[in-house]
Amino acid sequence: MTESKDFKIRASQKAADDSHRLKILKAISTYETKVDEMKSDQFFDWSVARDKATEIKKYLIDNLPGLLREFETKITNTGAKVIWAKDKEEAQQQIYDIIKQHNAKKIVKSKSMTTEEINFNEFCESKGLDVIESDLGELIVQLAGEKPYHIVTPAMHKSKQEISQLFSDKLGSAESDSAAELTMVARKHLRDKYTSADIGVTGANFLIADSGAVVLTENEGNIRLSTSCPPVHIVIAGIEKVLPRLSDLSLFLPLLATSGTGQQITGYNSIFRGPKKENEIDGPEHMYVILLDNGRSNLYSNPELREALQCIRCGACLNICPVYRTIGGHTYNTTYQGPIGSVITPHLQNIKTWNHLSSASSLCGACTQVCPVGIDIHHLLLNNRTKINSSLFWKIFINAWSTIMKRRRLLNFAAKIGSPFQKTLTKFLPRGIKKRIPQMAQKSFSEMWENNE
C-alpha cells in the first residue's frame, strides 16, 4: 500500500509541474513527427510489417525453450559461456564470480535495462568496484544520482541547461548551451575509461538462435568501444530476447529504429558471435552471456499474459501514453515504465506491491495501436485489474451489480432506495471522489418516458 500511495503523491506533483510536462512534451512530440514520417518512408505497408513481426514473435513464444537451447549450443561452440540466472540475486552472484575470476576493478557499461532490473551498478559499487555508464543519457542520470527516466531516452527529463550545470559540477567542464559541446565533454570523460576497463558489460537487443549471436543497436558507438577494448565482455539478457533466425534482423532492426526514435536504422548495429578468434585484432578474450529469468517464467506460464514477452523495448507505448506524458517516468519508480511496464512489473516483482500500476492507464488503446509487435497492451492491463480485484467482496459486488443492471424493476427499486441515502453516504468519501459522483435523478428515464416528461 505504501508504494501505491507514494505513486499517487508523485503523480499529483508531476501532473502539476508545468515545466516538467513541457520538457517531456517537446521531446515526445519530436519523436512522434519522426516516427510517423519514417513509418511511411521505411515500409510499403506498416501494418503488414507489424503483422509479420507479430507472427515471428508469437512463433518465438510458442517455441521459446527450444530456441533458447539452440542459442546456447550455437554460441557455446564459438567459445562463449552461457550462464542461466533464475532471479536478481543469482545474476548478481554469477556476475561477481566472473569479476573475481578475472580480478577486475573497473567496469564500463552500455545502456541496458536488464542491468537496471538487477541493480547492477548498486551491487558492484557495494563491492568496491568502479562502474562507468558509457551511454550519454545513462551517464547523465548516473552523475545526477537518478534512475533512467525512459527505456529508450534515459535523460529525457533533463534540459541542456541542467545537463550543462551537472557536467560543470561533476566533471569540471565549462558551462555551455551547445549540445555538441556537451557531447564532447562526455566523450573526453569516457575515452580513457574504455581502454582502462577490465570488463565491458552490455545488454542485448536480440539473441539469434540459429547463429548463436548477440545483436546490439546504438547511436553513439559506445557499445563498440565497451566490447572491443576490455578483455572480458559480459552480456546480460532477458530470456525473451531470442529471435529464431539471423534473417529476421532485416525486419526487426528497422522496425525497432522506426518505432523507437523515428530512424531508418540506428547508427551502429553489431553482431557478436563469441570472443575474438586468433586472426582477429580486437574484441574480448572472454565472453559470458547471462540469460535472466527474474519473473519472466511467471508471464510465460500464463497463457493470458505471455504475449507481453513479445516486447522489443522500443518505447513507442510510453511515447503515446497520455498518462506517461502527464506524470513522467520517475513516478512509476520501476525499471520499466509506461503501459508495458505496468503490465509486466507486477509479474516480474511482487504483484501485491505493484498492482496499482494496472490502474495507471486510461485504457484508451493507443499503446496497443502503436506496438510494432502487436501486443494487446491495454487488454493485458485490464487482465491485471481483473486478477487484482478477485476478492470475495469484489465478486459479490460485481455479481449484485450485474443482476440489478439486467433487470429494470430491480434497477428502479435500487435507485429509489439509494437516492435518499446518497447525500449521507457521500459525506464519508474523500473530497476528490465525492466531486466525481453525480447526483441521482429522482426519476429514471423510463419513468419519465412513460409519463411523457
N, C-alpha and C positions, 0 to 999 in steps of 0.2 A: 504493500500500500504506500510505502514511503516513496518509491520510485514513481508511482502513478501521481501522487500529489506534487512531487518535485517537477514532474513533466508539465503539469498544468500551470505551475508557477512560472517555469521558464518560458512556456508557450505564451502566456499572457504578457510577459515582459518583452519578448522579441516581437510579438504582434504589434505592440505599441511603440516600437523603436523605428521611427520613420527612416532614420539614416541607414540603419541595418537593412531594412527592406529595399531601399533604393539601390544599395550596392548589389544585393542579390538579383534584383530585377534587371539591372543593367547587364550583369554577367550572363544570366539565363536568356535574356532577350537576344543577345548577340549569338548565342548558341542556336536558338530557335531559328533565326533567319538563315544561318549557315546550313543547319540540318535540313530544313525544308528545301533549300536550293539544291543541296547535294543529292538528296533522295531522287529528284527528277533528273539530275545530270548523271548520276552514278548508275542508275538502274533503268532499264526499259520499262519495267513494271515493279514498283516497290513491293506490292502485295504478293507477287509471285516469288520474289526473292525471300520475303518473310515466310511464306508458306514452305519453301524449300528448306530454309534454316530450321523451322519448327519441326519438319519431318525428320531431319537429321538428329536434332536434339531428342526427339521422342524415341528414336531408334537407340540413341545413347542410353537413355534412362532404362529402356527395356532390356538392354544388354550390358549394363554397367559393370557387374562383377567380371564378366569375361573380358571386356575391353581393358579393364584395369590390370588384369593378369597378363594380357598381351603386351600392354605398355611396359609392365615391369620386366618381362622376359626380354623384350627387344632392347630396352635401354641398359639393362644389366649386361647384355652382351657387348655393349660398347665400352664397358669399364666403369660405368656409374654404379652407385649403390643406392638401392631403394629401401626406404625405411617407412613403416606404417605407424601412424600415431592415432590412438583412439580418442584422445582429448588434449586439451591445452597443456596440462601438466606433463603428459607423456611426451608431447612435442618439445616442450622446454627442456626436459631431461635429455632427450635424444640430441638436441642441438648442443647442449652443454657438454655432452660426452664427445661430440665432434670437435668442439672448441678445445677441450683439454687434450684430446689426442694430437692435435696439431700445435699445441702450446700457443694458441692465438691470443692476442691482446687487442688488436684493432680490427673493427668490422665496418665495412662500407655497405650500405643497404639501399636498394632501389625501392620505388613505390610498390607497396604490396599490402592489400587489405587482409590477407591471411596472417601476416606478421602482426598487424594491429589486433587481429582476433585473438592471438595467443599472448598479447602483451610482450612482444619480443624485446623491444627497447628497454622497457622497465626491468624485465628479467635479467638481461645482460648487464645493465648498469648496476643492478643489485649484486652482481658477481664481480664488480670492479672492472668491467670491460668498457672500451670506448666504442660507441656506435654512432656513425655519422650517416644521416639521410642524404642521399645524392640527388634525388628529385627536387627541383626548385620549390615546388609547393610544399612538399614534405619537410624540406629544410626550414622553410619559413615557419611552419607550425611547430617544428621541433624547437627552434630558437625561442618561439613565443611560449613554450611550455603548454601547448594545446594538442588536441587530437584533430585528425583530418575532419574538415567540415563537409566534404562531399566525396563520394567514392571515386570520382574522376578528377576533380579540381579541389585539392585539399585546402588551398588558401583562398577560396572564392570570396570569403567574407572580408578579406584584407584589401584596403586601398593602397595605391602606390605610396601615399604619404606615410601610412602606417608601416609598410614594409621598409621604406627608407629610414624611418626612425628606429625600427627594430635592428636593421643592419648596422646603423650607426652605433647603437647601444651595445650590441653583441659582437660585432665584427670590427668595430672601429673605423668604418668607412665614412666618407663624406656624404652628407645628405644630398639626395638627387630626386628630381621628379621624372627622370628618364627611365623607362622600363629597360632599355638596352644597357644603360649604365649599371642598374641594379643587378641585371643578369650577369654582367661582367664581374661584379663584386662576389657573387655566389661562385662563379667559375674559378676565380682566383683562390677563394677559400677552399674549394674542393679539389683542385688539381693535384696537390701532393698527397691528398687523402687516398686516392686510388692506388698510387704507386707504393704507399707505405702500409696499406691494409693487408692483414693476414688472411681475411676471409671476405668474400663478396656474397651477399645474400639477396635473393630475388624471390618474387612470386612466380606465377605462370599464368599467362592468358589462356593458353591451350596446352594440353598434353596429347600427342598424336600416337594412337595405339599401334597402327600398322608400321610405324617407323621408329618407335621408341624415342620420340623427340619432344623437347620442351620449346614452346614458342612464346616469345615476349615481344610486345609492341611498346613503342615510346616515341617521344618527340624531341628529346634533349640529348640523346647519345650517352646518358649516364649509365644505362644498363650495359652498353657495350664496354665501357671502362670498368664497371663494377665486376664484370665477368672475365675480362681479358687480363687485368693486371694482377689481382690476388691469386695465390696458388691454390686456393680452395673455393669452390662455388657450391653454396647450399641453396637449393630450390625448395620453397615451402608452398604446396599447392593443395587446394581442396580436391577431394576425390571426384567431384562433379566436373572437373575441368577437361575431361577427356573428349577428344573428337576421334571418330573411327579411322579416318583416312587423311593422309597428307593433302590430297586433292581438295578436301573440304575447306582448306585455308583460302582458296580462290573466292569463296563466298564469304567466309567469316571475317577475314581481315578487313575488307572494305565495308562489310556490314557493321562491324564494331566501330570503325573510324567514323562512318557516316552518322550512326545513331548517337555516338558519344560526343563528338566535337564538331561534326559537320565537315570533316576532312574526306578527301578522296581515299587517302590511306595515310597512316601515321608515318612520321619521318624515318624511323628506324624499325625494322622488323627482323628479328633474329631467330634462328632455329638452332638449338643446341642438341647435339647427339653425343653426349658423354664428354669426358675430359679430353684434353688435347692429345693428338696422336704424335708419333715420333717425327713425322715430317711437317708438323705444324709449328709455327714460330710463336704463337701466343695462345692464350686460353688457360684455364685452370688445370693443374696437375691432378686434382681430385674433385669429383663431383658427387654430390649427395642429393637425392630427391626425397623429400619427406611428404608422404601422402596423408593429409589430415582429414580425419572424420569429424570429430568435435561436434557431434549432434546431427550431422548430415544423414546418418542412418535412421534417425528419428523421422526425418522427412521422407526418406526413401521407402521406409516400411509402411507409410500411409498413402494408399492409392489416391486419396483426395488431395494430397498436398505435394506429392513428389515432383510435379511439374515445375515447382519453384526451383528445383535443381537445374533447370534449363538455362538459368540466368547467366549472361556473359559479362555482367558488371559494366554495362555501357553508361549507366546513369540517366538514360532517357526518361525513366519514370519519375526520377527526382525532379528533373527539369520541368516536367509538365504538371507536376502535382501542385494544386493550389494551397495545400496545407504546408508542404515543404517551402514553397515560395514565401509563405507568411511567417513561419516560425524558425526556419533555417535548420542547418544540420546539427549543431551542438545541442539543440533542445532535446533531441532523441536520446542522447547520452549512450549511443550504441555504436558499434563498428560500422554496421550497415544501416543507413538512414533511409528516409522516404518510404514509398509504398512497398518495395521489395524487402527492405529492412524490417518493416512492420510485419511482413508475412513470416520471414524466416527466423528473426531474433528469438521469439518465444520458444521455438523448437530447437534452436542451437544453444539456448541458455535455459533459464528457468521460466516456464510458462506462467506461473503464478506471479512472478515479479514483473514480467514484461507483457502481460495480457492486455494492458491498457493501450498498447500500440495499435491493436486492431481497430480501435475507435478513432485513431488519428488519421481519418480519411473521410472524405465526403462521399465515397463510393460513386464518384461521377463516371468512372470507367476510362478516363483519359490515359491512365497508366497502361491499361490493357491495350488501348488503341495504338500506342507508340512503341510497345515492346517489340523488338526486332525478332524475337524467337517465340512469339505467340503465347506468352504466359498470361493466363486469365487472372491477373493480379487482384482486381477488385473483388472477384468472387472468392478467391483464396482468403482475402481479408474477412469477407462475410462468413466463410467457413470457420475461421478462427473465432469470430464473435460467437458463432453457434456453440463451439466447443467450450468457450469460456462461460457462457450463460446456460449451463447444463444442470444447474442445481434443481432440487426437487421443487423449491418455491417457484423458480422461474418456469418450470414445466407446468405447474398447476396454474400459474398466472396466464401463460400463453394459451393453454387449453381452454380456460374460462373465457378469455378474450375472444378466442376463435368461435366458441359456442355462441356467445352473445351476438357477435358481429354477423353471424349467419342466420339469425332469427330476429325478424323485425319486432315482434312483440316483446321479446326479451330486451332488445336494444332500447325500445321506448320506455320500458319499465325501469331499466338501469339508469337512463337519463333522468327520469323523474325522481328516482331515489337519490341519485348523486348530486343533482343540481343544488338542493338546499344546503348540502354539506360542503360544497366546493370552497366557499369563502373561508370557512373554518379550517378545513384541511390544508389549504394553501398557505396559511399563516406559518405553518411549521416547516415549509420548504425554504431552501436557500434563495436569496433575492434573485440571482441570475436565472434560476429555473422558474421561479414564480412569475417573472416578467414574460416568459415564453408560453405560459399556459393560457389558452383562450377562454373567454367566459362562455359557459354552457348556455345554449339557447333555451328559452322557456318552452318552445315547441319544436318538434322535429320538422324537417322539410316535408315529410309525408303527411303530417297532421295539417300543416299549413296548406298543402296542395288539396287535401280533401275538403278543407273549409274555404277554398278559393281565395286564400290570402296571399 
